[in-house]
Amino acid sequence: MTAVDEPQSYSGTRKGEPDKTIEEVWAQPTGLRWWSSVSHRVVGKRFIYTGFAFFIIAGFLALLVRTQLIVPGNTFLDNETYNQVFTMHGTLMMFLFAIPILEGFAVYLIPMMLGARDLIFPRLGQFGYYCYLFGGIIVLSSFLFDAAPDGGWFMYVPLTTNAFTPGVSADFWLIGITFAEIASVTAAVELIVAILCARAPGMSLTKMPIFAWYILITAFMIAIGFPPLIIGSILLEANRLLGLPFFDPTVGGDPLLWQHLFWLFGHPEVYIIFLPAAGMVATILPTFVGKPLFGYGFVVAAVISMGFISFGLWAHHMFTTGLPILSLSLFSAASTMVAVPTGVQIFAFIATLAQGRPRMTTPMLFVMGFLFIFVLGGLTGVMLASVPFNWQAHDSYFVVAHLHYVLIGGMVFPLFAAFYYWAPHITGRMMSERLGKWVFWLMFIGFNATFFLMHVTGLRGMPRRIATYPEGIGWDRLNLLSTLGSYILAAGVALFIFDFIRHLRHGERAGRDPWRAGTMEWLYPTVAIGFNFHAIPPVETREPLWNNPNMLGKNAEDVEGVMRKMHDGRRETIGCDPVSGSPVQIVRLPHPTFTPMFTAFALAVAFAATIASAYFVAIAGIVAGLLGFTIWAWEPSDSGVTRDAGMGYVLPVNMIEKRSHMHIATVGTMLVLYALLGSLIFALLYLWNVYPNFAAQTAQPNLLWTGLSMLAGLVLLILAMINRRVAVADKIGLATVMNLAVILASIACTACLALAIQRTDPWGTALGATMWATLGFVALNLFITLYWALFNAARKVTGRVGAGQSLPDFNLATYAKGTAVMVLITGGLFLAATLGGLS
């Protein structure tokens, strides 16, 4: 690859504005164009505010539940409405509040903490937000059609099949939540790449702020943990719309398959919620103690360990479903084991407190509340990890109490600490300390009054999810007090909302670094410009503002660093080596655009039309979404040039190698796709093992076509490698030919796999349906490979690709190789089915 000077005149999409200053280039759009903003600050705040709006709605629904239970025999809500209310409460809290709002804080904070001007894929962040917003609207719109889901936030089968839940209420949940999950997965990939590839010079992995470690592990957990729920939701929706028998025991399906897939997501989700909140605590606590976090290395190791262990205890929620005793013992041990890395983190927080005398500000009060409440929730978690106790407490209010102690104590209290701590950064003003303390004590007292008593209610035998109860059996007074506690908790939240709105106009203006923190997000004044750094300073420690006070001793725009000079009027940030943090490239970032919003809206139309059985509209939405992605990517390439980044660094723009942010994003995407494939394979092997009689009734795949599919997959693998080599060698004509060869190989793989199982009836047995579902997923990836190769070939033919601009083919090769391996794995499963004795 040869580096060349980049011309100042561009064709196609607007690329540069060399006549403008850096402030003008990074200025946020105004008016209607504000919706086109791709800034991580804007997108992060959208996630935060939208997530909090869902929190308020879910909290209101919770008050309805508690009001219904305030006295025995209450008729405030009928049974059907009660089921809808508690289902939507749990759904909004778990899927539309907890994870999105935490990701919102991560999107807002991570670039500033790491020394980047923006997230490395700003348009992906905007696309994810609109998927989240439209998915949430789909779920909430079920109220407008009197079709709110009523099967619980866990949607257990067979309750949610057509036989027991006719109509479209379950479809609103399945389609809306699945669409919203796209936002979480895209944000996970975006955050992984941002943390690994866009840090300040010298910020190695061991010098990252602890919050970045928490978010990095959380993002990996989302990438692996969300796919089982997505696959489970798709299978259940296919069961409802098409009658495919994945969960029908009369043809070899199993309702427990849904529980396995759901809790493969559901239990890691507890830690996906906890870890970012704990990362907030680990960031806020040292600021008010005035000392670095105690045991940084041990905390990082604990977070990584928790990420691994959390995937090994999903059946913790299935102890009463009849699993073998040996399995229960293993899952019980794993459930107990996860307390070890949790304890390490709590010990580190307490040891940090012991290093100095903390300033008891409002954020610190919420941190202390977190420590108290979460430890209590952890103790009851250890109790529930014991199988005999779990059998007694299962589906009682003891479990409800434990869940809320872990999730509200472990997430909501740190979240409110974060609101008070970072509000000056978001709004430029300080929230009231006096009102903040009232908010804390109302929430702390109200929470414990509500949920501590539920432990007792549960131990007295009150089951969860009942709309009423008889008087005189020991539950009356406890429910009355819990309901009064919920009103106190709600009063605290209401006071917070008042304080937040009040401070926007009347709050004291925040100065630079008002809390005397040590992390990089406080380098600039709180009323920030459109970007994060004029120049990105080198970082040598984890608390650069503490260890280099000169950074705060001068104007922020005068701090020395790389990227001070703006090249070609483009938005740019520094790209680093994923491990060492050394600068390796200049990353070009996009200008504001409506394309991601249009694409998300088109896909939302497709998802919503599916609920209404308007399949032609759904197809039109998918086509429009594909057009949006095409427009999104159809622009001149930035690679192939080098620029002086300052401080002695002369770096390529959007480099073409495996450390490139684009390549790591492709690998991260493949991680998600393989988790999806793994979930399908889990379902296939589960049904094959649990119901061997029905497996024997499933027509075996054709041996010849199975072998040819594996051969085609091997050819696709080889062609992908050759395509990369000729593209990197700047053989544009030959690379175009190889793109066409990849297209033909993708078609051959799809055709051979389909012919291999053409005799298998997807409605005949659940195993047959799962085989077709696996084929469908692999075929979808083959189509993406085909379309990508066609897209790359079209760009070459139209002159959009020049010398040194092989990055699209470089990344296509990675995706095509991953897809080829999927074909080989699927072909291997079909071969095993053939040789293993299916009929």
Residue pairs with C-beta under 8 A, 6 or more apart in sequence:
1 640
1 656
1 728
1 730
1 803
1 804
1 806
2 640
2 803
2 804
3 640
3 641
3 642
3 652
3 804
4 640
4 641
4 803
4 804
5 641
6 567
6 568
6 641
6 653
8 16
8 18
8 568
10 16
10 636
11 636
12 634
12 635
12 636
12 800
13 634
13 635
13 636
14 591
15 568
15 570
15 635
15 636
15 638
16 568
16 569
16 570
17 24
17 25
17 569
17 570
18 568
18 569
19 569
20 569
21 566
22 531
22 534
22 566
23 529
23 530
25 566
25 569
25 570
25 571
26 117
26 529
26 530
26 531
26 571
27 530
28 34
28 37
28 39
28 42
28 530
28 592
29 36
29 37
29 592
33 592
34 42
35 594
35 597
36 592
36 593
36 594
36 597
37 43
37 126
37 592
38 118
38 122
38 123
38 125
38 126
38 590
38 591
38 592
38 593
38 596
39 118
39 122
39 530
40 107
40 108
40 110
40 111
40 118
40 119
40 122
40 125
41 108
41 528
43 107
43 119
43 122
43 125
43 126
43 129
44 104
44 105
44 106
44 107
44 108
44 109
44 125
45 104
45 108
45 426
46 104
46 129
46 133
47 100
47 101
47 103
47 104
47 107
47 108
47 129
47 132
48 101
48 104
48 105
48 108
48 426
50 100
50 104
50 129
50 132
50 133
50 136
51 96
51 97
51 100
51 101
51 104
52 97
52 101
54 92
54 96
54 97
54 100
54 136
55 92
55 93
55 97
55 101
56 493
56 497
57 92
57 140
58 88
58 89
58 92
58 93
58 96
58 97
59 490
59 493
61 85
61 86
61 88
61 89
61 92
62 89
62 486
63 486
63 487
63 490
64 76
64 77
64 85
65 82
65 85
65 86
65 89
66 450
66 482
66 483
66 486
66 487
67 74
67 76
67 483
68 74
68 76
68 77
68 82
68 85
68 467
68 468
69 468
69 469
69 479
69 482
69 483
70 479
70 480
70 483
71 471
71 476
71 479
71 480
72 468
72 469
72 470
72 471
72 472
72 475
72 476
73 468
73 469
73 470
73 471
74 468
75 468
77 85
77 467
78 467
79 467
80 150
82 467
83 150
83 151
83 152
83 465
83 467
84 148
84 149
84 150
84 169
86 152
86 465
87 148
87 149
87 150
87 151
87 152
87 153
87 173
88 139
88 143
88 148
88 149
89 153
90 152
90 153
90 154
91 139
91 149
91 153
91 173
91 177
92 139
93 153
93 407
94 153
94 269
95 153
95 177
95 180
95 181
96 132
96 135
96 136
96 139
96 180
98 273
98 407
98 411
99 184
99 222
99 269
99 272
99 273
100 132
100 180
100 183
100 184
101 415
102 218
102 273
102 276
102 277
102 411
102 415
103 183
103 184
103 187
103 188
103 191
103 276
105 276
105 280
105 418
105 422
106 187
106 191
106 215
106 218
106 276
107 119
107 125
107 187
107 190
107 191
108 422
108 426
109 211
109 422
109 521
110 116
110 119
110 191
110 194
110 195
110 211
110 212
110 215
111 117
111 118
111 119
111 194
111 198
111 532
111 573
112 520
112 521
112 523
112 532
113 209
113 211
113 212
113 519
113 520
113 521
114 194
114 195
114 198
114 199
114 200
114 203
114 208
114 209
114 212
114 520
115 199
115 200
115 201
115 203
115 520
115 532
115 533
115 536
115 537
115 539
115 574
116 194
116 198
116 199
116 200
116 532
116 536
116 573
116 574
117 531
117 532
117 533
117 536
117 563
117 571
117 572
117 573
117 589
118 531
118 532
118 571
118 573
118 589
119 125
119 190
119 191
119 194
119 198
120 190
120 193
120 194
120 197
120 198
120 573
120 575
120 587
120 589
120 661
120 665
121 190
121 193
121 194
121 661
121 665
122 589
122 590
123 590
123 593
123 595
123 596
123 632
124 186
124 189
124 190
124 596
125 186
125 187
125 190
126 596
126 597
127 186
127 596
127 597
127 599
127 600
128 182
128 183
128 184
128 186
128 187
128 190
129 183
130 596
130 597
130 600
130 601
130 604
131 179
131 180
131 182
131 183
131 186
131 600
131 603
131 604
132 180
132 182
132 183
132 184
134 179
134 600
134 601
134 604
134 607
135 176
135 177
135 178
135 179
135 180
135 181
135 182
135 183
135 604
135 607
136 176
136 180
137 176
137 604
138 172
138 175
138 176
138 179
138 604
138 607
138 608
138 611
139 149
139 172
139 173
139 176
139 177
139 180
141 172
142 148
142 149
142 168
142 169
142 172
142 173
142 176
145 168
145 172
147 167
147 168
147 169
147 172
148 169
148 172
149 155
149 169
149 170
149 172
149 173
150 165
150 169
151 159
151 160
151 165
151 169
151 170
151 173
152 159
152 465
154 262
154 266
155 170
155 173
155 174
155 236
155 258
155 262
156 255
156 258
156 259
156 262
157 236
157 247
157 255
157 257
157 258
157 259
158 164
158 247
158 255
159 165
160 170
160 236
161 236
161 239
161 240
161 247
162 239
162 240
168 611
168 612
170 236
170 240
171 237
171 240
171 241
171 610
171 611
172 611
174 233
174 236
174 237
174 240
175 237
175 607
175 608
175 610
175 611
176 607
177 233
178 230
178 233
178 234
178 237
178 607
179 603
179 604
179 607
181 226
181 229
181 230
182 603
184 222
184 226
185 222
185 223
185 226
185 227
185 230
185 672
187 219
187 222
188 218
188 219
188 220
188 222
188 223
188 226
188 668
188 672
189 219
189 223
189 665
189 668
189 669
189 672
190 665
191 215
191 216
191 219
192 216
192 219
192 220
192 223
192 664
192 668
193 661
193 664
193 665
193 668
195 208
195 212
195 215
195 216
195 219
196 216
196 578
196 664
197 575
197 576
197 578
197 587
197 659
197 660
197 661
197 664
198 573
198 574
198 575
198 576
198 587
198 661
199 208
199 539
199 576
199 581
200 520
200 536
200 537
200 538
200 539
200 561
200 574
200 576
200 581
201 536
201 538
201 539
201 561
201 562
201 574
201 576
201 581
201 582
201 583
201 647
201 649
202 538
202 539
202 540
202 581
202 582
203 539
203 576
203 581
204 579
204 580
204 581
205 578
205 579
205 581
206 297
207 539
207 540
207 541
207 542
207 581
208 542
209 283
209 519
209 520
209 542
210 279
210 282
210 283
210 293
210 296
210 299
210 300
210 542
211 279
211 280
211 282
211 283
211 519
213 279
213 299
213 300
213 303
214 275
214 276
214 278
214 279
214 282
214 303
215 276
215 279
217 275
217 303
217 304
217 306
217 307
218 272
218 275
218 276
218 279
218 307
220 307
220 671
221 268
221 271
221 272
221 275
221 307
221 310
221 311
222 272
223 668
223 671
223 672
223 675
224 268
224 311
224 671
224 672
224 675
225 264
225 265
225 268
225 269
225 272
225 310
225 311
225 675
226 265
226 672
226 675
227 265
227 672
227 675
227 676
227 678
227 679
228 261
228 262
228 264
228 265
228 675
228 679
228 682
229 261
229 262
229 264
229 265
229 266
230 676
230 679
231 261
231 676
231 679
231 680
231 683
232 257
232 258
232 261
232 262
232 265
232 679
234 773
235 244
235 246
235 247
235 257
235 258
235 261
235 683
235 770
235 773
236 246
236 247
236 258
238 244
238 246
238 769
238 773
239 245
239 246
239 247
239 248
241 610
243 763
244 762
244 763
244 769
244 773
245 251
245 252
245 253
245 763
245 765
245 766
245 769
246 253
246 257
246 683
246 766
246 769
246 770
246 773
247 253
247 254
247 255
247 257
247 258
247 766
248 766
249 255
251 694
251 764
251 765
251 766
252 687
252 691
252 693
252 694
252 695
252 697
252 698
252 765
252 766
252 767
253 687
253 766
253 769
254 686
254 687
254 690
254 691
254 766
256 318
256 321
257 683
257 686
257 687
259 317
259 318
259 321
260 314
260 315
260 318
260 682
260 686
261 679
261 682
261 683
263 314
263 315
263 316
263 317
263 318
264 311
264 314
264 679
264 682
266 314
266 317
267 310
267 313
267 314
267 316
267 317
268 310
268 311
268 314
270 310
270 406
270 407
271 306
271 307
271 310
271 338
273 407
273 410
273 411
274 406
274 407
274 410
274 411
275 303
275 306
275 307
277 370
277 410
277 411
277 414
277 415
278 303
278 345
278 410
278 414
280 414
280 415
280 417
280 418
280 421
281 349
281 367
281 370
281 414
281 417
282 293
282 299
282 345
282 348
282 349
283 519
284 363
284 364
284 367
284 417
284 418
284 421
285 293
285 349
285 352
285 353
285 358
285 364
285 367
286 292
286 293
286 352
286 518
286 543
287 421
287 515
287 516
287 517
287 518
288 358
288 359
288 360
288 361
288 363
288 364
288 367
288 515
289 352
289 353
289 355
289 356
289 357
289 358
290 356
290 516
291 352
291 355
291 356
292 352
292 518
292 542
292 543
292 546
293 299
293 348
293 352
294 348
294 351
294 352
294 354
294 355
295 344
295 347
295 348
295 351
296 542
298 344
298 348
299 344
299 345
299 348
301 341
301 344
302 340
302 341
302 342
302 344
302 345
302 348
303 341
303 345
305 340
305 341
306 338
306 341
306 342
309 334
309 337
309 338
309 341
310 338
312 331
312 334
313 331
313 334
313 335
313 338
314 331
315 323
315 327
315 328
315 331
316 331
316 332
316 334
316 335
316 384
316 385
319 328
319 331
319 332
319 387
319 390
319 391
319 394
320 390
320 391
320 394
320 395
323 331
328 387
329 387
332 385
332 386
332 387
335 381
335 384
335 385
336 382
336 385
339 378
339 381
339 382
342 378
343 378
346 371
346 374
346 375
346 378
349 371
350 371
358 364
361 420
361 433
361 436
361 515
362 417
362 420
362 431
362 433
362 436
362 437
362 439
362 440
363 417
363 418
363 420
363 421
363 515
364 417
365 417
365 436
365 437
365 440
366 413
366 414
366 416
366 417
366 420
366 440
367 413
367 414
367 417
369 409
369 413
369 440
369 443
369 444
370 409
370 410
370 413
370 414
370 417
372 409
373 405
373 408
373 409
373 410
373 413
373 444
373 447
373 448
374 405
374 406
374 409
374 410
374 413
376 405
376 409
376 452
377 402
377 404
377 405
377 406
377 409
377 410
378 406
380 398
380 401
380 402
380 405
380 455
381 402
381 406
383 389
383 393
384 390
384 393
384 398
384 399
384 402
393 399
393 458
393 459
395 463
395 464
395 465
396 458
396 459
396 461
396 462
396 463
396 464
397 454
397 455
397 457
397 458
397 462
397 463
397 464
398 454
398 455
398 457
398 458
398 459
399 458
399 464
400 451
400 454
400 458
400 464
401 451
401 452
401 454
401 455
401 457
401 458
402 455
404 447
404 450
404 451
404 454
405 451
408 447
408 451
409 447
413 443
416 439
416 440
416 443
416 496
419 431
419 496
419 500
420 431
420 436
421 515
423 429
423 430
423 431
423 500
423 503
424 430
424 431
424 510
424 514
424 515
424 526
425 510
425 521
425 522
425 526
425 528
427 503
427 504
427 507
428 509
428 510
428 526
428 527
429 503
429 504
429 507
429 508
429 509
429 510
430 503
430 507
430 508
430 509
430 510
430 514
431 499
431 500
431 503
431 507
432 499
432 502
432 503
432 507
435 495
435 498
435 499
435 502
436 499
438 492
438 495
439 492
439 493
439 495
439 496
439 499
440 492
441 492
442 488
442 489
442 491
442 492
442 495
443 489
443 492
443 493
443 496
444 492
445 485
445 488
446 485
446 486
446 487
446 488
446 489
446 490
446 491
446 492
447 485
447 489
448 485
449 481
449 482
449 484
449 485
449 488
449 489
450 482
450 483
450 485
450 486
450 488
450 489
451 482
451 485
453 478
453 481
453 482
453 485
454 478
454 482
456 478
457 475
457 478
457 479
457 482
458 464
460 473
460 474
460 475
460 478
461 473
462 469
462 475
462 479
469 475
469 479
510 526
511 525
511 526
512 522
512 524
512 525
512 526
512 552
512 556
513 522
513 523
513 545
513 552
514 522
514 526
515 522
517 545
518 542
518 543
518 544
518 545
518 546
518 547
519 543
519 544
519 545
520 539
520 544
520 545
522 545
523 533
523 537
523 545
523 551
523 552
523 556
523 559
524 532
524 533
524 556
525 556
531 571
533 559
533 561
533 563
534 556
534 557
534 559
534 564
535 559
535 560
535 561
535 562
535 563
535 564
535 646
536 561
536 562
536 563
536 573
536 574
537 544
537 551
537 559
537 560
537 561
538 561
538 562
538 647
539 581
540 547
540 548
541 547
541 548
544 551
545 551
545 552
551 559
560 647
561 646
561 647
562 574
562 583
562 645
562 646
562 647
562 649
563 572
563 573
563 574
563 586
563 645
563 646
564 646
565 644
565 646
566 572
567 586
567 643
570 588
570 589
571 588
571 589
571 590
571 591
572 586
572 587
572 588
572 589
573 586
573 587
573 589
574 583
574 585
574 586
574 587
574 645
574 651
575 583
575 584
575 585
575 586
575 587
575 651
575 655
575 660
575 661
576 582
576 583
576 584
577 583
577 584
577 659
578 659
578 664
583 645
583 649
583 651
584 651
584 655
584 659
585 651
585 652
585 653
585 654
585 655
585 660
585 661
586 643
586 645
586 651
586 652
586 653
586 654
587 653
587 654
587 661
588 638
588 653
588 654
593 632
595 628
595 631
595 632
596 628
596 632
598 624
598 628
599 625
599 628
599 629
599 632
602 621
602 622
602 624
602 625
602 627
602 628
603 621
603 622
603 625
604 621
605 617
605 618
605 620
605 621
605 624
606 617
606 618
606 619
606 620
606 621
606 622
606 625
607 618
607 621
609 615
609 617
609 618
609 621
610 618
626 787
630 791
633 791
634 791
634 795
634 800
636 800
637 654
637 800
637 801
637 802
637 805
637 807
637 808
638 653
638 654
639 652
639 653
639 654
639 655
639 656
639 804
639 805
639 806
639 807
640 653
640 802
640 803
640 804
640 805
641 652
641 653
641 804
642 650
642 651
642 652
642 653
643 650
643 651
643 653
644 650
645 651
654 660
654 662
654 807
656 728
656 804
656 806
656 807
656 810
657 663
657 810
658 664
660 807
660 810
662 807
662 810
662 811
663 810
663 811
663 814
666 811
666 814
666 815
667 814
669 815
670 814
670 815
670 818
673 781
673 818
673 822
674 818
674 822
676 777
677 774
677 777
677 778
677 822
677 825
680 770
680 773
680 774
680 777
681 774
681 825
681 829
683 770
683 773
684 767
684 770
684 771
684 774
684 829
687 694
687 695
687 766
687 767
687 770
688 695
688 767
688 833
691 766
691 767
694 765
694 766
694 767
695 765
695 767
695 838
696 837
696 838
696 839
697 764
697 765
697 839
698 760
698 764
698 765
698 767
698 768
698 771
698 833
698 838
698 839
699 757
699 759
699 760
699 761
699 764
699 768
699 838
699 839
700 833
700 834
700 837
700 838
700 839
701 756
701 757
701 759
701 760
701 771
701 830
701 831
701 833
701 834
701 838
702 755
702 756
702 757
702 758
702 759
702 834
703 831
703 834
705 752
705 753
705 755
705 756
706 752
706 756
706 827
706 830
706 831
706 834
707 827
707 831
708 752
709 749
709 752
709 753
709 756
709 823
709 826
709 827
709 830
710 823
710 824
710 827
710 828
710 831
712 745
712 748
712 749
712 752
712 823
713 749
713 820
713 821
713 822
713 823
713 824
713 827
714 820
714 824
715 745
715 748
716 742
716 745
716 746
716 748
716 749
716 785
716 816
716 819
716 820
716 823
717 816
717 817
717 820
717 821
717 824
719 738
719 741
719 742
719 745
719 816
720 742
720 812
720 813
720 814
720 816
720 817
720 820
721 813
721 817
722 738
723 735
723 738
723 739
723 741
723 742
723 809
723 812
723 813
723 816
724 809
724 810
724 813
726 734
726 735
726 738
727 735
727 738
727 806
727 809
727 810
727 813
728 806
728 809
728 810
730 803
730 804
730 806
732 796
732 801
732 802
732 803
735 792
735 796
735 806
735 809
736 793
736 796
736 797
739 789
739 790
739 792
739 793
739 796
739 809
739 812
740 789
740 793
742 785
742 786
742 789
742 812
742 816
743 786
743 789
743 790
743 793
746 782
746 783
746 785
746 786
746 789
746 816
746 819
747 782
747 786
749 778
749 782
749 820
749 823
750 779
750 782
750 783
753 775
753 778
753 779
753 823
753 826
753 827
753 830
754 775
754 779
756 827
756 830
757 768
757 771
757 772
757 775
757 830
760 768
760 771
760 772
761 768
762 768
762 769
762 771
762 772
763 769
771 829
771 830
771 833
774 826
774 829
775 826
778 819
778 822
778 823
778 826
781 818
781 819
781 822
782 819
782 823
784 815
784 819
785 812
785 815
785 816
785 819
788 808
788 812
788 815
788 816
789 812
789 816
791 808
792 801
792 808
792 809
792 812
795 801
795 808
801 808
